[in-house]
């Protein structure tokens, strides 16, 4: 599991800051950066996923960054 601080750091490295935009409005460079980070962290999307690995990783990072837990 990625910590709240690490998730925030990854989002900043991908040039994504709060308030977080909808995934479908991101440009291709930001999506490519998310895919690269997902690969580095060996993130795998759920088996029953109805979307891209980048979209699921972005959603995961936003949930972790906005969580109350450290």
C-alpha positions as CSV (number, residue, x, y, z in Angstrom):
1,X,0.0,0.0,0.0
2,X,1.3,3.4,-0.9
3,X,1.3,6.0,2.0
4,X,-0.6,9.2,1.9
5,X,2.7,11.2,1.6
6,X,4.0,8.9,-1.3
7,X,0.7,9.2,-3.2
8,X,0.8,13.0,-2.9
9,X,4.4,13.0,-4.1
10,X,3.6,10.8,-7.1
11,X,0.7,13.1,-8.0
12,X,3.0,16.2,-7.7
13,X,5.6,14.5,-9.9
14,X,3.0,13.9,-12.5
15,X,2.0,17.6,-12.3
16,X,-1.4,16.9,-10.7
17,X,-2.4,18.9,-7.7
18,X,-5.6,19.3,-5.7
19,X,-8.3,19.9,-6.6
20,X,-7.7,16.8,-8.7
21,X,-9.1,17.0,-12.2
22,X,-11.2,14.3,-13.7
23,X,-9.0,11.6,-15.3
24,X,-10.7,12.0,-18.7
25,X,-9.5,15.7,-18.9
26,X,-5.8,14.8,-18.4
27,X,-3.5,15.3,-21.4
28,X,-1.4,12.5,-22.8
29,X,1.8,13.5,-21.1
30,X,0.2,13.3,-17.6
31,X,-1.4,9.9,-18.4
32,X,2.0,8.6,-19.7
33,X,3.6,9.8,-16.4
34,X,1.0,7.9,-14.4
35,X,1.6,4.8,-16.4
36,X,5.4,5.1,-15.8
37,X,4.8,5.5,-12.0
38,X,2.4,2.6,-12.0
39,X,5.0,0.5,-13.6
40,X,7.7,1.6,-11.1
41,X,5.4,0.7,-8.2
42,X,4.3,-2.6,-9.8
43,X,0.6,-1.5,-9.7
44,X,-1.8,-3.9,-11.2
45,X,-5.4,-3.0,-12.0
46,X,-8.1,-5.3,-10.6
47,X,-9.0,-8.3,-12.6
48,X,-12.6,-7.1,-13.1
49,X,-11.5,-3.6,-14.1
50,X,-13.5,-1.7,-16.7
51,X,-10.8,0.8,-17.6
52,X,-7.2,1.5,-18.1
53,X,-4.4,0.8,-15.6
54,X,-3.6,4.5,-15.6
55,X,-7.2,5.4,-14.7
56,X,-7.3,2.9,-11.8
57,X,-3.8,4.0,-10.5
58,X,-4.9,7.7,-10.6
59,X,-8.0,6.9,-8.7
60,X,-6.0,4.9,-6.1
61,X,-3.5,7.8,-5.7
62,X,-6.3,10.4,-5.3
63,X,-8.1,8.2,-2.7
64,X,-4.8,7.8,-0.8
65,X,-3.8,11.4,-1.0
66,X,-7.2,12.5,0.3
67,X,-7.5,9.9,3.0
68,X,-7.4,10.8,6.7
69,X,-4.8,8.1,7.4
70,X,-1.1,8.8,7.2
